[in-house]
Each structure stands twice: as structure tokens, then as C-alpha cells.
Amino acid sequence: MYSLTTQKKMPEDWHQADIIAALKKAGTNMSALGEAKGYSRNSLRNALYRPYPKAEKIIADALNLKPKDIWPSRYS
């Protein structure tokens, strides 16, 4: 008897370049967002490499998304 098993594929996090491009299309960038929210110019970039909930929210808000839409692996 043949059994077909299906596995749910976890959605992947956005690629770093896709996040940067989406911000550019939205008319901003990581440096401008950071400065506007009182952070140093490069501090939001940490969210691209490791969990950083405050920065993730700032980036997601700029894209009219929720952080879990961009980084599903961090919000499972």
C-alpha cells in the first residue's frame, strides 16, 4: 500500500536584500529609520542577523507588515 505523507513547509524568513529593497521601495532605508526612532544609524541592521524585537517592529511598521510576516522563524 502506498502512503503519501505531506509535510508543511515552514515559511522562510525574508532575505536581507529583500528587506533592504522593500524599505527602499517604501522611500526609506535602515539608517533613516534608525535615526528617526532615536537609534544609531546602524543599530537596526542587527535585526537582519539576529532577533531584535524592537528593531524588527520598526522595520515591519515601515513596510506596513507585522514582524512575523518578515521573520516567521522568529515568531513560530
Jmol script that loads the backbone (N, CA, C; Angstrom):
load data "model"
ATOM      1  N   MET A   1       0.830  -1.154   0.000  1.00  0.00           N
ATOM      2  CA  MET A   1       0.000   0.000   0.000  1.00  0.00           C
ATOM      3  C   MET A   1       0.893   1.242   0.000  1.00  0.00           C
ATOM      4  N   TYR A   2       0.564   2.193  -0.820  1.00  0.00           N
ATOM      5  CA  TYR A   2       1.354   3.410  -0.963  1.00  0.00           C
ATOM      6  C   TYR A   2       0.764   4.504  -0.084  1.00  0.00           C
ATOM      7  N   SER A   3       1.599   5.127   0.692  1.00  0.00           N
ATOM      8  CA  SER A   3       1.147   6.192   1.583  1.00  0.00           C
ATOM      9  C   SER A   3       1.883   7.476   1.235  1.00  0.00           C
ATOM     10  N   LEU A   4       1.127   8.496   0.985  1.00  0.00           N
ATOM     11  CA  LEU A   4       1.720   9.793   0.669  1.00  0.00           C
ATOM     12  C   LEU A   4       1.644  10.669   1.910  1.00  0.00           C
ATOM     13  N   THR A   5       2.785  11.032   2.393  1.00  0.00           N
ATOM     14  CA  THR A   5       2.804  11.919   3.555  1.00  0.00           C
ATOM     15  C   THR A   5       3.180  13.309   3.096  1.00  0.00           C
ATOM     16  N   THR A   6       2.464  14.252   3.604  1.00  0.00           N
ATOM     17  CA  THR A   6       2.771  15.633   3.261  1.00  0.00           C
ATOM     18  C   THR A   6       3.271  16.342   4.500  1.00  0.00           C
ATOM     19  N   GLN A   7       4.281  17.115   4.297  1.00  0.00           N
ATOM     20  CA  GLN A   7       4.831  17.892   5.393  1.00  0.00           C
ATOM     21  C   GLN A   7       4.582  19.358   5.106  1.00  0.00           C
ATOM     22  N   LYS A   8       4.190  20.068   6.149  1.00  0.00           N
ATOM     23  CA  LYS A   8       4.033  21.502   5.994  1.00  0.00           C
ATOM     24  C   LYS A   8       5.409  22.133   5.925  1.00  0.00           C
ATOM     25  N   LYS A   9       5.595  22.954   4.937  1.00  0.00           N
ATOM     26  CA  LYS A   9       6.865  23.650   4.800  1.00  0.00           C
ATOM     27  C   LYS A   9       6.767  24.976   5.559  1.00  0.00           C
ATOM     28  N   MET A  10       7.709  25.182   6.450  1.00  0.00           N
ATOM     29  CA  MET A  10       7.736  26.430   7.200  1.00  0.00           C
ATOM     30  C   MET A  10       8.057  27.583   6.256  1.00  0.00           C
ATOM     31  N   PRO A  11       7.317  28.667   6.393  1.00  0.00           N
ATOM     32  CA  PRO A  11       7.660  29.832   5.565  1.00  0.00           C
ATOM     33  C   PRO A  11       9.069  30.309   5.922  1.00  0.00           C
ATOM     34  N   GLU A  12       9.771  30.750   4.940  1.00  0.00           N
ATOM     35  CA  GLU A  12      11.140  31.212   5.166  1.00  0.00           C
ATOM     36  C   GLU A  12      11.156  32.696   5.494  1.00  0.00           C
ATOM     37  N   ASP A  13      12.158  33.082   6.264  1.00  0.00           N
ATOM     38  CA  ASP A  13      12.369  34.500   6.542  1.00  0.00           C
ATOM     39  C   ASP A  13      12.740  35.211   5.244  1.00  0.00           C
ATOM     40  N   TRP A  14      12.401  36.477   5.182  1.00  0.00           N
ATOM     41  CA  TRP A  14      12.804  37.270   4.026  1.00  0.00           C
ATOM     42  C   TRP A  14      14.329  37.336   3.983  1.00  0.00           C
ATOM     43  N   HIS A  15      14.860  37.380   2.800  1.00  0.00           N
ATOM     44  CA  HIS A  15      16.300  37.569   2.628  1.00  0.00           C
ATOM     45  C   HIS A  15      16.642  39.009   3.004  1.00  0.00           C
ATOM     46  N   GLN A  16      17.828  39.204   3.529  1.00  0.00           N
ATOM     47  CA  GLN A  16      18.263  40.540   3.945  1.00  0.00           C
ATOM     48  C   GLN A  16      18.162  41.557   2.811  1.00  0.00           C
ATOM     49  N   ALA A  17      18.545  41.162   1.614  1.00  0.00           N
ATOM     50  CA  ALA A  17      18.487  42.066   0.467  1.00  0.00           C
ATOM     51  C   ALA A  17      17.046  42.434   0.123  1.00  0.00           C
ATOM     52  N   ASP A  18      16.123  41.504   0.335  1.00  0.00           N
ATOM     53  CA  ASP A  18      14.712  41.782   0.064  1.00  0.00           C
ATOM     54  C   ASP A  18      14.154  42.803   1.046  1.00  0.00           C
ATOM     55  N   ILE A  19      14.581  42.722   2.294  1.00  0.00           N
ATOM     56  CA  ILE A  19      14.136  43.692   3.303  1.00  0.00           C
ATOM     57  C   ILE A  19      14.656  45.081   2.951  1.00  0.00           C
ATOM     58  N   ILE A  20      15.921  45.159   2.614  1.00  0.00           N
ATOM     59  CA  ILE A  20      16.524  46.445   2.253  1.00  0.00           C
ATOM     60  C   ILE A  20      15.855  47.026   1.014  1.00  0.00           C
ATOM     61  N   ALA A  21      15.581  46.168   0.014  1.00  0.00           N
ATOM     62  CA  ALA A  21      14.921  46.626  -1.207  1.00  0.00           C
ATOM     63  C   ALA A  21      13.493  47.097  -0.926  1.00  0.00           C
ATOM     64  N   ALA A  22      12.783  46.384  -0.068  1.00  0.00           N
ATOM     65  CA  ALA A  22      11.412  46.774   0.269  1.00  0.00           C
ATOM     66  C   ALA A  22      11.399  48.132   0.974  1.00  0.00           C
ATOM     67  N   LEU A  23      12.367  48.365   1.853  1.00  0.00           N
ATOM     68  CA  LEU A  23      12.463  49.660   2.520  1.00  0.00           C
ATOM     69  C   LEU A  23      12.762  50.759   1.503  1.00  0.00           C
ATOM     70  N   LYS A  24      13.635  50.476   0.563  1.00  0.00           N
ATOM     71  CA  LYS A  24      13.966  51.462  -0.465  1.00  0.00           C
ATOM     72  C   LYS A  24      12.734  51.790  -1.301  1.00  0.00           C
ATOM     73  N   LYS A  25      11.958  50.761  -1.668  1.00  0.00           N
ATOM     74  CA  LYS A  25      10.723  50.984  -2.427  1.00  0.00           C
ATOM     75  C   LYS A  25       9.722  51.803  -1.622  1.00  0.00           C
ATOM     76  N   ALA A  26       9.761  51.652  -0.295  1.00  0.00           N
ATOM     77  CA  ALA A  26       8.861  52.403   0.581  1.00  0.00           C
ATOM     78  C   ALA A  26       9.356  53.832   0.815  1.00  0.00           C
ATOM     79  N   GLY A  27      10.523  54.145   0.265  1.00  0.00           N
ATOM     80  CA  GLY A  27      11.049  55.506   0.355  1.00  0.00           C
ATOM     81  C   GLY A  27      11.899  55.792   1.575  1.00  0.00           C
ATOM     82  N   THR A  28      12.457  54.757   2.158  1.00  0.00           N
ATOM     83  CA  THR A  28      13.306  54.950   3.332  1.00  0.00           C
ATOM     84  C   THR A  28      14.440  53.941   3.309  1.00  0.00           C
ATOM     85  N   ASN A  29      15.237  53.928   4.355  1.00  0.00           N
ATOM     86  CA  ASN A  29      16.310  52.943   4.484  1.00  0.00           C
ATOM     87  C   ASN A  29      16.580  52.705   5.967  1.00  0.00           C
ATOM     88  N   MET A  30      17.420  51.755   6.255  1.00  0.00           N
ATOM     89  CA  MET A  30      17.704  51.383   7.643  1.00  0.00           C
ATOM     90  C   MET A  30      18.269  52.559   8.440  1.00  0.00           C
ATOM     91  N   SER A  31      19.171  53.294   7.862  1.00  0.00           N
ATOM     92  CA  SER A  31      19.788  54.415   8.577  1.00  0.00           C
ATOM     93  C   SER A  31      18.759  55.476   8.936  1.00  0.00           C
ATOM     94  N   ALA A  32      17.936  55.849   7.975  1.00  0.00           N
ATOM     95  CA  ALA A  32      16.917  56.881   8.219  1.00  0.00           C
ATOM     96  C   ALA A  32      15.912  56.423   9.266  1.00  0.00           C
ATOM     97  N   LEU A  33      15.503  55.167   9.190  1.00  0.00           N
ATOM     98  CA  LEU A  33      14.565  54.631  10.184  1.00  0.00           C
ATOM     99  C   LEU A  33      15.176  54.668  11.584  1.00  0.00           C
ATOM    100  N   GLY A  34      16.420  54.233  11.680  1.00  0.00           N
ATOM    101  CA  GLY A  34      17.090  54.216  12.974  1.00  0.00           C
ATOM    102  C   GLY A  34      17.182  55.599  13.583  1.00  0.00           C
ATOM    103  N   GLU A  35      17.623  56.552  12.796  1.00  0.00           N
ATOM    104  CA  GLU A  35      17.762  57.914  13.290  1.00  0.00           C
ATOM    105  C   GLU A  35      16.414  58.509  13.673  1.00  0.00           C
ATOM    106  N   ALA A  36      15.381  58.240  12.876  1.00  0.00           N
ATOM    107  CA  ALA A  36      14.049  58.778  13.160  1.00  0.00           C
ATOM    108  C   ALA A  36      13.476  58.238  14.468  1.00  0.00           C
ATOM    109  N   LYS A  37      13.889  57.037  14.849  1.00  0.00           N
ATOM    110  CA  LYS A  37      13.383  56.419  16.072  1.00  0.00           C
ATOM    111  C   LYS A  37      14.342  56.561  17.251  1.00  0.00           C
ATOM    112  N   GLY A  38      15.408  57.344  17.077  1.00  0.00           N
ATOM    113  CA  GLY A  38      16.327  57.603  18.180  1.00  0.00           C
ATOM    114  C   GLY A  38      17.422  56.574  18.366  1.00  0.00           C
ATOM    115  N   TYR A  39      17.667  55.770  17.363  1.00  0.00           N
ATOM    116  CA  TYR A  39      18.727  54.766  17.420  1.00  0.00           C
ATOM    117  C   TYR A  39      19.914  55.256  16.588  1.00  0.00           C
ATOM    118  N   SER A  40      21.041  54.621  16.750  1.00  0.00           N
ATOM    119  CA  SER A  40      22.186  54.973  15.916  1.00  0.00           C
ATOM    120  C   SER A  40      21.897  54.523  14.481  1.00  0.00           C
ATOM    121  N   ARG A  41      22.648  55.044  13.558  1.00  0.00           N
ATOM    122  CA  ARG A  41      22.388  54.785  12.138  1.00  0.00           C
ATOM    123  C   ARG A  41      22.417  53.301  11.775  1.00  0.00           C
ATOM    124  N   ASN A  42      23.255  52.532  12.443  1.00  0.00           N
ATOM    125  CA  ASN A  42      23.418  51.130  12.063  1.00  0.00           C
ATOM    126  C   ASN A  42      22.755  50.136  13.009  1.00  0.00           C
ATOM    127  N   SER A  43      22.100  50.603  14.039  1.00  0.00           N
ATOM    128  CA  SER A  43      21.578  49.668  15.038  1.00  0.00           C
ATOM    129  C   SER A  43      20.462  48.777  14.502  1.00  0.00           C
ATOM    130  N   LEU A  44      19.619  49.272  13.614  1.00  0.00           N
ATOM    131  CA  LEU A  44      18.524  48.447  13.103  1.00  0.00           C
ATOM    132  C   LEU A  44      19.024  47.295  12.241  1.00  0.00           C
ATOM    133  N   ARG A  45      20.216  47.428  11.703  1.00  0.00           N
ATOM    134  CA  ARG A  45      20.774  46.356  10.867  1.00  0.00           C
ATOM    135  C   ARG A  45      20.955  45.058  11.648  1.00  0.00           C
ATOM    136  N   ASN A  46      21.070  45.150  12.957  1.00  0.00           N
ATOM    137  CA  ASN A  46      21.204  43.940  13.770  1.00  0.00           C
ATOM    138  C   ASN A  46      20.026  43.000  13.588  1.00  0.00           C
ATOM    139  N   ALA A  47      18.860  43.549  13.304  1.00  0.00           N
ATOM    140  CA  ALA A  47      17.671  42.714  13.108  1.00  0.00           C
ATOM    141  C   ALA A  47      17.795  41.825  11.879  1.00  0.00           C
ATOM    142  N   LEU A  48      18.667  42.172  10.973  1.00  0.00           N
ATOM    143  CA  LEU A  48      18.867  41.335   9.786  1.00  0.00           C
ATOM    144  C   LEU A  48      19.601  40.046  10.122  1.00  0.00           C
ATOM    145  N   TYR A  49      20.351  40.051  11.218  1.00  0.00           N
ATOM    146  CA  TYR A  49      21.214  38.920  11.547  1.00  0.00           C
ATOM    147  C   TYR A  49      20.808  38.136  12.787  1.00  0.00           C
ATOM    148  N   ARG A  50      20.073  38.785  13.696  1.00  0.00           N
ATOM    149  CA  ARG A  50      19.710  38.123  14.952  1.00  0.00           C
ATOM    150  C   ARG A  50      18.397  38.722  15.450  1.00  0.00           C
ATOM    151  N   PRO A  51      17.703  38.013  16.317  1.00  0.00           N
ATOM    152  CA  PRO A  51      16.458  38.556  16.856  1.00  0.00           C
ATOM    153  C   PRO A  51      16.688  39.878  17.594  1.00  0.00           C
ATOM    154  N   TYR A  52      15.883  40.855  17.265  1.00  0.00           N
ATOM    155  CA  TYR A  52      15.939  42.179  17.869  1.00  0.00           C
ATOM    156  C   TYR A  52      14.522  42.753  17.750  1.00  0.00           C
ATOM    157  N   PRO A  53      13.625  42.347  18.656  1.00  0.00           N
ATOM    158  CA  PRO A  53      12.203  42.672  18.533  1.00  0.00           C
ATOM    159  C   PRO A  53      11.877  44.147  18.305  1.00  0.00           C
ATOM    160  N   LYS A  54      12.560  45.052  18.990  1.00  0.00           N
ATOM    161  CA  LYS A  54      12.257  46.472  18.805  1.00  0.00           C
ATOM    162  C   LYS A  54      12.567  46.928  17.378  1.00  0.00           C
ATOM    163  N   ALA A  55      13.718  46.522  16.877  1.00  0.00           N
ATOM    164  CA  ALA A  55      14.104  46.893  15.514  1.00  0.00           C
ATOM    165  C   ALA A  55      13.216  46.197  14.487  1.00  0.00           C
ATOM    166  N   GLU A  56      12.871  44.944  14.751  1.00  0.00           N
ATOM    167  CA  GLU A  56      12.001  44.212  13.827  1.00  0.00           C
ATOM    168  C   GLU A  56      10.658  44.921  13.683  1.00  0.00           C
ATOM    169  N   LYS A  57      10.130  45.424  14.792  1.00  0.00           N
ATOM    170  CA  LYS A  57       8.846  46.135  14.752  1.00  0.00           C
ATOM    171  C   LYS A  57       8.960  47.427  13.961  1.00  0.00           C
ATOM    172  N   ILE A  58      10.031  48.172  14.145  1.00  0.00           N
ATOM    173  CA  ILE A  58      10.231  49.423  13.418  1.00  0.00           C
ATOM    174  C   ILE A  58      10.290  49.147  11.916  1.00  0.00           C
ATOM    175  N   ILE A  59      11.041  48.126  11.527  1.00  0.00           N
ATOM    176  CA  ILE A  59      11.169  47.779  10.109  1.00  0.00           C
ATOM    177  C   ILE A  59       9.827  47.323   9.556  1.00  0.00           C
ATOM    178  N   ALA A  60       9.146  46.445  10.281  1.00  0.00           N
ATOM    179  CA  ALA A  60       7.852  45.939   9.818  1.00  0.00           C
ATOM    180  C   ALA A  60       6.832  47.070   9.694  1.00  0.00           C
ATOM    181  N   ASP A  61       6.812  47.975  10.662  1.00  0.00           N
ATOM    182  CA  ASP A  61       5.875  49.104  10.603  1.00  0.00           C
ATOM    183  C   ASP A  61       6.125  49.964   9.362  1.00  0.00           C
ATOM    184  N   ALA A  62       7.381  50.149   9.010  1.00  0.00           N
ATOM    185  CA  ALA A  62       7.716  50.947   7.829  1.00  0.00           C
ATOM    186  C   ALA A  62       7.210  50.284   6.546  1.00  0.00           C
ATOM    187  N   LEU A  63       7.048  48.965   6.599  1.00  0.00           N
ATOM    188  CA  LEU A  63       6.572  48.221   5.426  1.00  0.00           C
ATOM    189  C   LEU A  63       5.092  47.855   5.540  1.00  0.00           C
ATOM    190  N   ASN A  64       4.423  48.375   6.574  1.00  0.00           N
ATOM    191  CA  ASN A  64       3.015  48.056   6.832  1.00  0.00           C
ATOM    192  C   ASN A  64       2.783  46.559   6.966  1.00  0.00           C
ATOM    193  N   LEU A  65       3.686  45.910   7.672  1.00  0.00           N
ATOM    194  CA  LEU A  65       3.609  44.471   7.928  1.00  0.00           C
ATOM    195  C   LEU A  65       3.778  44.230   9.412  1.00  0.00           C
ATOM    196  N   LYS A  66       3.653  42.972   9.790  1.00  0.00           N
ATOM    197  CA  LYS A  66       3.952  42.555  11.152  1.00  0.00           C
ATOM    198  C   LYS A  66       5.312  41.853  11.121  1.00  0.00           C
ATOM    199  N   PRO A  67       6.083  41.937  12.197  1.00  0.00           N
ATOM    200  CA  PRO A  67       7.396  41.274  12.199  1.00  0.00           C
ATOM    201  C   PRO A  67       7.322  39.794  11.834  1.00  0.00           C
ATOM    202  N   LYS A  68       6.251  39.105  12.252  1.00  0.00           N
ATOM    203  CA  LYS A  68       6.150  37.676  11.945  1.00  0.00           C
ATOM    204  C   LYS A  68       5.958  37.419  10.456  1.00  0.00           C
ATOM    205  N   ASP A  69       5.546  38.435   9.681  1.00  0.00           N
ATOM    206  CA  ASP A  69       5.432  38.279   8.231  1.00  0.00           C
ATOM    207  C   ASP A  69       6.812  38.281   7.571  1.00  0.00           C
ATOM    208  N   ILE A  70       7.751  38.971   8.165  1.00  0.00           N
ATOM    209  CA  ILE A  70       9.105  39.083   7.617  1.00  0.00           C
ATOM    210  C   ILE A  70      10.018  37.992   8.168  1.00  0.00           C
ATOM    211  N   TRP A  71       9.867  37.710   9.464  1.00  0.00           N
ATOM    212  CA  TRP A  71      10.717  36.722  10.134  1.00  0.00           C
ATOM    213  C   TRP A  71       9.856  35.632  10.775  1.00  0.00           C
ATOM    214  N   PRO A  72       9.201  34.783   9.997  1.00  0.00           N
ATOM    215  CA  PRO A  72       8.329  33.762  10.603  1.00  0.00           C
ATOM    216  C   PRO A  72       9.067  32.784  11.513  1.00  0.00           C
ATOM    217  N   SER A  73      10.330  32.535  11.259  1.00  0.00           N
ATOM    218  CA  SER A  73      11.065  31.585  12.104  1.00  0.00           C
ATOM    219  C   SER A  73      11.266  32.119  13.521  1.00  0.00           C
ATOM    220  N   ARG A  74      11.245  33.428  13.682  1.00  0.00           N
ATOM    221  CA  ARG A  74      11.437  34.033  14.986  1.00  0.00           C
ATOM    222  C   ARG A  74      10.135  34.131  15.780  1.00  0.00           C
ATOM    223  N   TYR A  75       9.025  33.957  15.098  1.00  0.00           N
ATOM    224  CA  TYR A  75       7.717  34.109  15.741  1.00  0.00           C
ATOM    225  C   TYR A  75       6.855  32.870  15.560  1.00  0.00           C
ATOM    226  N   SER A  76       7.437  31.706  15.655  1.00  0.00           N
ATOM    227  CA  SER A  76       6.668  30.477  15.437  1.00  0.00           C
ATOM    228  C   SER A  76       5.910  30.028  16.656  1.00  0.00           C
TER     229      SER A  76
END
end "model"
wireframe off; spacefill off
backbone 0.3
color backbone group
